[in-house]
Amino acid sequence: MAMAVRLGIVGPGLIWKRRHEPTLAPLRASFTISAFCASSERSRAEIAQKYPGAPFVTDYRAFVQRKDVDAVVVLTPIN
């Protein structure tokens, strides 16, 4: 059996909750979420409630240095 991809989520806000999280849910056997990255305290609180113990990073530079992330989903606002 193949090893699950360790996924990092950047910008776990509204589009994550409404689109990406539900779309990825049926594929959970093929990946694990290793860490989240966002600058919002609101996002931190919501992630802590739904994914207790999941690492949450506010500095993207520290996030991209993580050794436990194989791939990243970037969900930042399009201005």
Backbone hydrogen bonds, N-H to C=O, Kabsch-Sander energy under -0.5 kcal/mol:
donor,donor_aa,acceptor,acceptor_aa,energy
5,V,30,S,-2.3
7,L,5,V,-0.8
7,L,32,T,-3.7
8,G,71,A,-2.6
9,I,35,A,-2.4
10,V,8,G,-0.5
10,V,73,V,-3.0
11,G,9,I,-0.6
11,G,37,C,-3.1
13,G,11,G,-2.4
17,K,13,G,-2.3
18,R,14,L,-2.8
19,R,15,I,-2.1
20,H,15,I,-1.8
21,E,16,W,-3.0
23,T,19,R,-1.9
24,L,20,H,-2.5
25,A,21,E,-1.4
27,L,24,L,-1.9
28,R,25,A,-1.6
30,S,27,L,-2.7
31,F,28,R,-0.8
32,T,5,V,-2.7
34,S,7,L,-3.0
34,S,32,T,-0.7
35,A,7,L,-1.1
36,F,55,P,-2.3
37,C,9,I,-2.4
38,A,57,V,-1.8
44,R,40,S,-1.9
45,A,41,E,-2.4
46,E,42,R,-2.4
47,I,43,S,-2.8
48,A,44,R,-2.5
49,Q,45,A,-1.6
50,K,46,E,-2.1
51,Y,47,I,-3.6
54,A,51,Y,-2.2
57,V,36,F,-2.9
60,Y,58,T,-0.7
62,A,59,D,-0.6
63,F,59,D,-2.0
64,V,60,Y,-2.5
65,Q,61,R,-0.6
65,Q,62,A,-0.5
66,R,63,F,-1.5
69,V,66,R,-0.5
70,D,6,R,-3.4
71,A,6,R,-1.6
73,V,8,G,-2.7
74,V,72,V,-0.6
75,L,10,V,-3.0
75,L,73,V,-0.6
79,N,77,P,-0.8
